Amino acid sequence: MKDARIIFLGVGGDSYVVGKQVLSSGGIIIKLGELQFHVDPGPGSLVKAKQYDLNLRENTVLLVSHNHINHSNDANAVIAAMTHNGEDKKGVLITNKTVLEGDEKNIPVITEFHKKCLEKKIKLEAEGKAGIGNVDIHATKTKHSDKEGIGFKFYTPNFVLSYVGDTEFTKEIAEEHKGSDIIILNVVNPGDQKVKNQMNTSEAIEFLKITKPSLAIITHFGIKMLSADPINEARTIQKESKCQVIAAKDGMVLNPYSYSAIIKQRTLNLY
């Protein structure tokens, strides 16, 4: 992989922050060589991709963890951008049942037209797996109001990257993300301020004590987190968990190779 980058198109979390676009909500782009993954395209995905000079036509895979607006609102627009509105049928969608099919309370997020624009659609439950090129993607459990919600664990040749998704903290969910070099963790509230179906700073600390990644990135901030300052909360999490932690920002770009256990071991072998 000549090019490996993680680009945050938006780090907004709750309805206030996203609704007023205090922070953006366009999801996350993961570029791994020729593969481009777009995770959770909330409101503003196309605008932010343009702003950060990213071409959504290059998306190989669109991943949607669950059916909430701030994670899925722009999914159809992104599919249209990927495929020239179906004129060039291409790309893969990896998502859960409610996004693809709906349920007793919700219509499907993806329209029938946009489903036909794609080359392939993969519906995953927790513990399900999909392979895209030389990257394996494992769906992980979440505890959220979308009962079918999932996270994503990317196994690449050089590192393992977890996107935990929206979830409450449980030890079982944390155990699924052990072995990840980098963990992207949605932390809506600061301190021990509880919010249903989401994590706060205190729970993030417990999560990272179990998983012990080389790097944790906190994102998906609510208004209370912004008042507390995500940078300060990241420092607290780092101090208590003993893991390196950074707070994501809109437009932040990160090179995942820097945190690869395999690359570090190869470097050590030179001495």
C-alpha positions, 0 to 999 in steps of 0.5 A: 500500500503506497498510500494509507490515510485516515481522513475525518470528514466530520467529528460531530456526534449528537443532534445539536452539534450535527443539526447546527453543523457546529462540527461536520458529520461527513464520516471517515475516509480510509485510503489503503492503496488503491482501495478507498473506504467511506464509513458512515456518511452523515450530513455534508459528506459530499461538501466536505469531500470537495473541501478536503480534495477527496474524490468520492468516485474513487470509493471502493466500499461504502460502509454504514454502521446503522440507520441513524441520520448522523451516520447514514443521511448521505449514503444515497448521495455518496452512491450516486457520486460513486457511480455517476447515478448508476451509469457506471455500476460499481462499488460495494455497500457493507451495512446492516439489516436496518439500513438495507431492508428497514424494520417494523418502524423504519424504512430502508435507508438505501433506496431501491434505485441506489441499490441497483447502482452498486456492483454488490451489497453485503449485509452483515450481522455482528461476527460476519465477515467480508473481504475486499482486495487484501483487506478483511472486514469483520463486523463487531457487536454494538449496544445501541438503539438500532439493535442491528448496529455494527462496528467494523474491524479492518484487517490489513496486511500491515495493521488492524484498525477498528471503528467501534461505532455507536455503542454503550460500553460492555466488556464483551464489545471491548474484547472484540477489538483487542489486537487492533493497532488503532481504535476509532472510538465514538465518545459523545459525553465527557467524564461520567456524564451518561448518555443512553446508547453511547460512551463517555470519557470514563467508559472510554478509559475502561474500553482502552484498558481492555483493548490496549491499542497503539493509538486511540482516536476519540470522535463523534462529540456531543455539545457537552463534550465540546464544552469540556474540550475534547483535547482535555478529555483525550488527555484524561483518557490517555493518563488513565488508560496508559494508551496514546489518545488523540481527539479527532478534528474536522479534516484531520489526516492520519497515517496509520503506518506510524502505529502499526505493530508489524512496521514497528517490529520490522524497524526494531529488527534493523538494530 
